[in-house]
Amino acid sequence: MAQHHAGSTDLAVVVQARRRALGLTQVEVAELADVSARFVMELEQGKPTVRLDKLTAELDAMGLTLRAELRQ
């Protein structure tokens, strides 16, 4: 069965847009979130698997939140 990773792509777009809107580099976000710059880069490239604790740390650092919604 093929896997669909549109969610990771959507998340990547939102995260990158927020970072740019804040005028931050990937390195600056990494420092604020206490994650590696590589993690920030891979997330913005749509990596389909990431650690939840690192993801929430990065989102928190940029004033974002993760939300689960029921599919329509």
DSSP file (Angstrom, degrees, kcal/mol; ACC not computed):
  #  RESIDUE AA STRUCTURE BP1 BP2  ACC     N-H-->O    O-->H-N    N-H-->O    O-->H-N    TCO  KAPPA ALPHA  PHI   PSI    X-CA   Y-CA   Z-CA
    1    1 A M              0   0    0      0, 0.0     2,-0.1     0, 0.0     0, 0.0   0.000 360.0 360.0 360.0 129.9    0.0    0.0    0.0
    2    2 A A        -     0   0    0      1,-0.1     2,-0.4     2,-0.0     0, 0.0  -0.455 360.0-132.7 -74.3 144.7    1.4    3.4   -1.0
    3    3 A Q        -     0   0    0     -2,-0.1     2,-0.5     2,-0.0    -1,-0.1  -0.800   9.4-145.3-100.5 142.7    1.8    6.0    1.7
    4    4 A H        -     0   0    0     -2,-0.4     3,-0.3     1,-0.1    -2,-0.0  -0.924  15.2-178.6-107.9 124.7    0.7    9.6    1.2
    5    5 A H     >  +     0   0    0     -2,-0.5     4,-1.6     1,-0.2     3,-0.4  -0.062  40.2 124.4-114.4  31.9    2.8   12.2    2.8
    6    6 A A  H  > S+     0   0    0      1,-0.2     4,-3.0     2,-0.2     5,-0.2   0.853  72.1  62.3 -59.5 -33.0    0.9   15.4    1.9
    7    7 A G  H  > S+     0   0    0     -3,-0.3     4,-2.5     1,-0.2    -1,-0.2   0.909 103.2  46.8 -59.6 -43.4    0.7   16.2    5.6
    8    8 A S  H  > S+     0   0    0     -3,-0.4     4,-2.2     2,-0.2    -1,-0.2   0.868 113.4  49.4 -68.3 -34.7    4.5   16.5    5.9
    9    9 A T  H  X S+     0   0    0     -4,-1.6     4,-2.0     2,-0.2    -2,-0.2   0.923 111.7  48.4 -68.0 -44.2    4.6   18.6    2.8
   10   10 A D  H  X S+     0   0    0     -4,-3.0     4,-2.1     1,-0.2    -2,-0.2   0.919 112.5  48.9 -60.5 -44.3    1.8   20.9    4.1
   11   11 A L  H  X S+     0   0    0     -4,-2.5     4,-2.9    -5,-0.2     5,-0.3   0.907 108.4  54.1 -62.5 -42.4    3.6   21.2    7.5
   12   12 A A  H  X S+     0   0    0     -4,-2.2     4,-2.5     1,-0.2     5,-0.2   0.905 108.4  49.1 -58.4 -43.3    6.9   22.0    5.7
   13   13 A V  H  X S+     0   0    0     -4,-2.0     4,-2.3     2,-0.2    -1,-0.2   0.917 113.5  46.0 -64.4 -44.4    5.3   24.9    3.8
   14   14 A V  H  X S+     0   0    0     -4,-2.1     4,-2.4     2,-0.2    -2,-0.2   0.930 114.1  47.8 -64.7 -46.6    3.7   26.3    6.9
   15   15 A V  H  X S+     0   0    0     -4,-2.9     4,-2.4     1,-0.2    -2,-0.2   0.922 114.0  46.2 -63.1 -45.4    6.9   26.0    9.0
   16   16 A Q  H  X S+     0   0    0     -4,-2.5     4,-2.4    -5,-0.3    -1,-0.2   0.912 112.5  50.4 -65.4 -41.6    9.1   27.6    6.3
   17   17 A A  H  X S+     0   0    0     -4,-2.3     4,-2.4    -5,-0.2    -1,-0.2   0.902 111.6  48.3 -63.0 -40.8    6.6   30.4    5.7
   18   18 A R  H  X S+     0   0    0     -4,-2.4     4,-2.0     2,-0.2    -2,-0.2   0.923 110.5  50.9 -65.9 -44.1    6.4   31.2    9.4
   19   19 A R  H  <>S+     0   0    0     -4,-2.4     5,-2.3     1,-0.2     4,-0.5   0.929 113.0  45.5 -58.6 -45.7   10.2   31.2    9.8
   20   20 A R  H ><5S+     0   0    0     -4,-2.4     3,-1.0     1,-0.2    -1,-0.2   0.888 109.5  54.9 -66.4 -38.9   10.6   33.6    6.9
   21   21 A A  H 3<5S+     0   0    0     -4,-2.4    -1,-0.2     1,-0.3    -2,-0.2   0.847 108.5  49.4 -62.8 -33.1    7.8   35.8    8.2
   22   22 A L  T 3<5S-     0   0    0     -4,-2.0    -1,-0.3    -5,-0.1    -2,-0.2   0.567 113.5-122.6 -80.6  -8.9    9.7   36.1   11.5
   23   23 A G  T < 5 +     0   0    0     -3,-1.0     2,-0.3    -4,-0.5    -3,-0.2   0.816  63.0 142.7  72.1  31.4   12.9   36.9    9.6
   24   24 A L      < -     0   0    0     -5,-2.3    -1,-0.2    -6,-0.2     2,-0.2  -0.764  46.2-133.5-106.1 149.2   14.8   34.0   11.1
   25   25 A T     >  -     0   0    0     -2,-0.3     4,-2.2     1,-0.1     5,-0.2  -0.485  32.2-107.3 -86.7 168.0   17.3   31.7    9.6
   26   26 A Q  H  > S+     0   0    0      1,-0.2     4,-2.4     2,-0.2     5,-0.1   0.880 122.2  53.0 -62.1 -37.6   17.2   27.9   10.0
   27   27 A V  H  > S+     0   0    0      2,-0.2     4,-2.3     1,-0.2    -1,-0.2   0.906 107.6  50.5 -65.1 -42.1   20.1   28.1   12.4
   28   28 A E  H  > S+     0   0    0      2,-0.2     4,-2.4     1,-0.2    -2,-0.2   0.911 111.2  48.0 -63.8 -42.3   18.4   30.8   14.5
   29   29 A V  H  X S+     0   0    0     -4,-2.2     4,-2.5     2,-0.2    -1,-0.2   0.919 110.1  53.1 -63.4 -42.6   15.2   28.7   14.7
   30   30 A A  H  X>S+     0   0    0     -4,-2.4     5,-2.2     1,-0.2     4,-1.0   0.910 110.2  47.4 -58.6 -43.1   17.3   25.7   15.7
   31   31 A E  H  <5S+     0   0    0     -4,-2.3     3,-0.4     1,-0.2    -1,-0.2   0.917 112.6  48.6 -65.6 -43.3   19.0   27.6   18.5
   32   32 A L  H  <5S+     0   0    0     -4,-2.4    -2,-0.2     1,-0.2    -1,-0.2   0.866 118.9  39.4 -63.3 -36.7   15.7   28.9   19.8
   33   33 A A  H  <5S-     0   0    0     -4,-2.5    -1,-0.2    -5,-0.2    -2,-0.2   0.511 106.5-124.4 -92.3  -6.1   14.1   25.5   19.7
   34   34 A D  T  <5S+     0   0    0     -4,-1.0     2,-0.3    -3,-0.4    -3,-0.2   0.912  72.5 117.7  57.8  45.5   17.2   23.6   21.0
   35   35 A V  S   <S-     0   0    0     -5,-2.2    -1,-0.3    -6,-0.2     2,-0.1  -0.805  71.5 -86.3-127.1 171.7   17.2   21.3   18.0
   36   36 A S     >  -     0   0    0     -2,-0.3     4,-1.7     1,-0.1     5,-0.1  -0.458  26.5-124.5 -79.9 154.2   19.8   20.9   15.2
   37   37 A A  H  > S+     0   0    0      1,-0.2     4,-2.6     2,-0.2     5,-0.2   0.845 114.4  60.2 -62.3 -32.8   19.9   23.0   12.1
   38   38 A R  H  > S+     0   0    0      2,-0.2     4,-2.9     1,-0.2     5,-0.2   0.904 101.7  52.1 -61.7 -41.0   19.7   19.7   10.2
   39   39 A F  H  > S+     0   0    0      2,-0.2     4,-2.6     1,-0.2     5,-0.2   0.937 110.3  48.0 -60.1 -46.4   16.4   19.0   11.9
   40   40 A V  H  X S+     0   0    0     -4,-1.7     4,-2.3     1,-0.2    -2,-0.2   0.926 113.3  48.1 -59.9 -45.9   15.0   22.3   10.8
   41   41 A M  H  X S+     0   0    0     -4,-2.6     4,-1.2     1,-0.2    -2,-0.2   0.930 112.7  47.3 -61.4 -47.2   16.2   21.9    7.3
   42   42 A E  H  <>S+     0   0    0     -4,-2.9     5,-2.4     1,-0.2     4,-0.2   0.883 110.9  51.9 -65.3 -38.4   14.8   18.4    7.0
   43   43 A L  H ><5S+     0   0    0     -4,-2.6     3,-1.6     1,-0.2    -1,-0.2   0.931 109.7  49.2 -62.0 -44.4   11.4   19.4    8.4
   44   44 A E  H 3<5S+     0   0    0     -4,-2.3    -1,-0.2     1,-0.3    -2,-0.2   0.714 106.3  57.4 -69.1 -19.5   11.2   22.3    5.9
   45   45 A Q  T 3<5S-     0   0    0     -4,-1.2    -1,-0.3    -3,-0.2    -2,-0.2   0.436 122.9-105.5 -88.5   0.1   12.1   19.8    3.1
   46   46 A G  T < 5 -     0   0    0     -3,-1.6    -3,-0.2    -4,-0.2   -37,-0.1   0.758  45.2-173.2  86.6  25.8    9.0   17.7    4.1
   47   47 A K      < -     0   0    0     -5,-2.4    -1,-0.2     1,-0.2   -35,-0.0  -0.336  19.6-142.7 -53.8 127.1   10.8   14.8    5.8
   48   48 A P  S    S+     0   0    0      0, 0.0     2,-0.4     0, 0.0    -1,-0.2   0.655  81.0  48.4 -75.0 -15.1    7.9   12.3    6.4
   49   49 A T        +     0   0    0    -41,-0.0     2,-0.3     2,-0.0    -2,-0.0  -0.987  64.5 153.5-129.5 127.1    9.2   11.2    9.8
   50   50 A V        -     0   0    0     -2,-0.4     2,-0.4    -7,-0.0     3,-0.0  -0.960  48.8 -94.3-142.5 159.3   10.3   13.4   12.7
   51   51 A R     >  -     0   0    0     -2,-0.3     4,-2.5     1,-0.1     5,-0.2  -0.624  29.4-140.3 -76.0 131.1   10.5   13.2   16.5
   52   52 A L  H  > S+     0   0    0     -2,-0.4     4,-2.8     1,-0.2     5,-0.2   0.874  99.7  54.7 -61.9 -39.4    7.4   14.7   18.0
   53   53 A D  H  > S+     0   0    0      1,-0.2     4,-1.7     2,-0.2    -1,-0.2   0.891 111.5  44.6 -64.6 -38.0    9.3   16.4   20.9
   54   54 A K  H  > S+     0   0    0      2,-0.2     4,-2.3     1,-0.2    -1,-0.2   0.897 112.6  52.3 -70.8 -40.2   11.6   18.2   18.4
   55   55 A L  H  X S+     0   0    0     -4,-2.5     4,-2.7     1,-0.2    -2,-0.2   0.947 111.1  45.8 -60.3 -49.3    8.7   19.1   16.2
   56   56 A T  H  X S+     0   0    0     -4,-2.8     4,-2.8     1,-0.2    -1,-0.2   0.861 110.5  54.7 -65.7 -33.8    6.7   20.7   19.1
   57   57 A A  H  X S+     0   0    0     -4,-1.7     4,-2.1    -5,-0.2    -1,-0.2   0.926 111.2  44.7 -62.9 -43.9    9.9   22.5   20.3
   58   58 A E  H  X S+     0   0    0     -4,-2.3     4,-1.1     2,-0.2    -2,-0.2   0.933 114.0  48.7 -66.3 -45.1   10.4   24.1   16.9
   59   59 A L  H ><>S+     0   0    0     -4,-2.7     5,-3.2     1,-0.2     3,-0.7   0.926 111.0  50.9 -60.7 -44.2    6.7   25.0   16.5
   60   60 A D  H ><5S+     0   0    0     -4,-2.8     3,-1.5     1,-0.2    -1,-0.2   0.903 105.2  56.8 -58.2 -42.6    6.7   26.5   20.0
   61   61 A A  H 3<5S+     0   0    0     -4,-2.1    -1,-0.2     1,-0.3    -2,-0.2   0.768 112.5  41.6 -62.0 -25.7    9.8   28.6   19.2
   62   62 A M  T <<5S-     0   0    0     -4,-1.1    -1,-0.3    -3,-0.7    -2,-0.2   0.288 119.0-105.8-106.5   9.6    7.9   30.1   16.3
   63   63 A G  T < 5S+     0   0    0     -3,-1.5     2,-0.2    -4,-0.3    -3,-0.2   0.772  78.5 128.5  75.5  25.2    4.6   30.6   18.0
   64   64 A L      < -     0   0    0     -5,-3.2     2,-0.3    -6,-0.2    -1,-0.3  -0.711  42.2-153.5-109.5 163.1    2.9   27.7   16.2
   65   65 A T        -     0   0    0     -2,-0.2     2,-0.5    -3,-0.1    -9,-0.0  -0.962  15.7-124.5-134.5 153.8    0.9   24.8   17.5
   66   66 A L        -     0   0    0     -2,-0.3     2,-0.4   -10,-0.0   -10,-0.0  -0.835  31.6-177.2 -98.3 133.2    0.2   21.2   16.2
   67   67 A R        -     0   0    0     -2,-0.5     2,-0.4     2,-0.0    -2,-0.0  -0.995  18.4-147.0-135.9 136.5   -3.4   20.3   15.9
   68   68 A A        -     0   0    0     -2,-0.4     2,-0.4     2,-0.0    -2,-0.0  -0.865  20.9-172.0-101.3 135.7   -5.1   17.0   14.9
   69   69 A E        -     0   0    0     -2,-0.4     2,-0.3     0, 0.0     3,-0.0  -0.945  29.8-105.8-128.2 148.8   -8.4   17.3   13.0
   70   70 A L        -     0   0    0     -2,-0.4     2,-0.0     1,-0.1    -2,-0.0  -0.552  43.3-115.2 -69.3 129.3  -10.9   14.7   11.9
   71   71 A R              0   0    0     -2,-0.3    -1,-0.1     1,-0.1     0, 0.0  -0.368 360.0 360.0 -66.0 146.1  -10.7   14.1    8.2
   72   72 A Q              0   0    0     -2,-0.0    -1,-0.1    -3,-0.0    -2,-0.0   0.418 360.0 360.0 -90.0 360.0  -13.7   15.1    6.2
